[in-house]
Amino acid sequence: MAIALLIVYGCKKIFDYLDLERRNFYEDEKVYQAADEFARGASSDEVKAILASCLDFDEQDAEEILSRAIPCRTDKDRGYRAFISSVNKILGEEVYNRRLSK
């Protein structure tokens, strides 16, 4: 009986882990790369291409992120934090850290 419970518990933990992976609640370094490129003044097409390579976003999401972040390009951080905030709003979760990288 103890072995059966251990197997069931182990299976539940594995399924919980796979469910989190499926929901993409993890950080993708490409988002930080896109934010860096955005802050450095890269074109919208270049930033969209980076975001499109992420599994979490489609082209419409990338457009939304850029439309929210572009007005903040004149900020001290050149829009980096606004870009990350926009990404988190699209995801509906605080997945990405808004601190400046490096």
C-alpha positions in Angstrom: 0.0 0.0 0.0 2.8 2.4 0.8 4.5 1.7 -2.5 1.3 2.4 -4.4 0.9 5.7 -2.5 4.5 6.6 -3.3 4.0 5.9 -7.0 0.7 7.9 -7.1 2.4 10.8 -5.3 5.4 10.7 -7.7 3.1 10.7 -10.7 1.2 13.7 -9.4 4.4 15.7 -8.9 5.5 14.8 -12.5 2.1 15.9 -13.9 2.2 19.1 -11.9 5.7 19.9 -13.3 4.6 19.2 -16.9 1.5 21.3 -16.4 3.6 24.3 -15.4 5.9 23.7 -18.4 2.9 23.5 -20.7 1.6 26.8 -19.4 4.9 28.4 -20.1 5.3 29.9 -16.6 9.0 30.2 -17.0 11.3 32.9 -18.2 12.5 32.9 -21.8 15.8 34.7 -22.3 14.6 35.9 -25.7 12.2 38.3 -24.0 15.1 40.0 -22.2 17.0 40.0 -25.5 14.1 41.7 -27.2 13.9 44.2 -24.3 17.6 45.0 -24.6 17.3 45.5 -28.4 14.2 47.7 -27.9 16.1 49.9 -25.4 19.1 50.1 -27.8 16.8 51.5 -30.4 16.3 48.5 -32.7 13.5 48.7 -35.2 10.1 47.4 -34.4 10.5 44.6 -37.0 13.7 43.3 -35.4 12.0 43.3 -31.9 8.9 41.6 -33.3 11.1 38.9 -34.9 12.7 38.1 -31.6 9.3 38.0 -29.8 7.9 35.8 -32.6 10.5 33.2 -31.9 9.1 32.9 -28.3 6.4 30.3 -27.8 4.4 32.7 -25.5 3.6 35.3 -28.1 2.1 35.6 -31.5 2.4 38.6 -33.9 -0.6 40.4 -32.4 0.9 40.1 -28.9 4.2 41.5 -30.2 2.3 44.5 -31.7 0.5 45.1 -28.4 3.8 44.9 -26.4 5.4 47.4 -28.8 2.5 49.8 -28.8 2.5 50.0 -25.0 6.3 50.4 -24.7 7.1 52.8 -27.6 5.8 55.9 -25.8 8.3 55.2 -23.0 11.4 55.1 -25.1 12.3 58.6 -23.8 12.5 57.3 -20.3 15.9 57.1 -18.5 16.1 53.3 -19.2 15.0 53.9 -22.9 11.8 51.9 -22.3 13.3 48.7 -21.0 11.0 48.5 -17.9 7.9 49.5 -19.9 8.7 46.7 -22.4 9.0 44.1 -19.6 5.8 45.5 -17.9 4.0 45.2 -21.2 5.1 41.6 -21.6 3.9 40.7 -18.1 0.5 42.4 -18.8 0.1 40.3 -22.0 0.9 37.1 -20.1 -1.3 38.1 -17.1 1.4 37.1 -14.7 4.5 38.7 -13.3 6.9 36.3 -15.0 9.7 38.7 -16.0 11.7 40.9 -13.7 11.7 44.6 -14.6 15.2 45.3 -13.3 17.7 46.2 -15.9 19.7 43.3 -17.1 23.5 43.2 -16.6 
